[in-house]
Amino acid sequence: MSAPRHCHFLLPGDWHTPTGGYTYDRRLGLALREAGWCVTPHVLTGAWPWPDESDLDDAAAHIAALPDGTRVVADGLAFACLAAVVRPHAQRLRWLALVHHPLHLETGLTEAERQELRSAESAALALAQQVVVTSRSTLADVAAMGVPAARIAVVEPGTDAVAQVRRLRQAGAPLRLLCVATLTPRKGHAVLLQALAGLLHLPWELHLVGSTERDPATSAGLRTLAEPLGTRVHWHGEVPGTALPAHYASADVFVLPSLYEGYGMVVAEAVAQGLPVVTTDGGALAHTLPSGAGLQVRAGNVAALQGALAQVLGDAALRERLAEGARTAAAALPGWPQQAARFAALLEALHA
């Protein structure tokens, strides 16, 4: 029997946190374990990507304790800030940086913050032997930061096969729109609420699933923006992954109005559930939504999103065609074991 293969994940928080990035890290790590790897997660404390000195000291202690030749998978949310900490260990450890999206492309940054993050992340990525991104769109974004394309590989998220069981909607009941996204500026909730304000003549209700606590100012602003919509908007907050299938099963249409995504895992999850999708072309979303599974509009365009929602809400035949397109596309989505095998091949190729 061959010796077990080892890798260590450096994570800027608990990988059970219900966001796309943490879910990607966790599901890859668990799939690697199922394939026979020994996977050890290390939780880095701190307010990433803006760590203080104690946060950097904690990360340095984790890294210094790793034996020579260790394979290290570093989540980009933390790795982007760790160039000075990683540099003394760049040669003795085998580094794979996992970039969900470049941090300087986050919405709501000042120009000074944007430049600071871009400079820091570029310096850190220069120390990684391998960089993994979740889409070809993000590959282009990372290459634009000076990382040679030969050192960047795309490993898209996997999806789970699901039963695609839909709830029976009562005659005359409003159509249920579902959006799964943390309440931050980049996710575009403000655009969605403004679009829906012009569709009050149609029967709909909006269910928002995602943390309201990571950006309290944005959450408060969105609640104010939603006041004219009355009781049509339902705020569920952050829910555990085990509760998400019920939300998908109860939805009639999935909507993601993001201004930018490094992939957009929830779109793939909605397609796997056989839901018609309305989303934007922000970042990798231009390629994440399969043809025939939904409608796509320009990111940040209220009128365009309003028009697409009006089409889907007002045309039952269109919804069924898009749902059928989603069910067809779901059969071609890769699973986590398949994507973990691709990731494992990159880990095995790392040199000490």
Helices and strands as residue ranges (DSSP letters): E 5-11, H 20-34, E 37-43, H 53-64, E 71-75, H 76-79, H 83-86, G 87-89, E 94-99, G 103-105, H 111-125, E 130-133, H 136-143, G 149-151, E 152-154, E 175-180, G 185-187, H 189-197, E 204-209, H 216-226, G 227-232, E 233-237, G 241-243, H 244-250, E 253-256, H 265-272, E 277-280, H 285-288, E 294-297, H 302-314, H 316-330, H 336-349
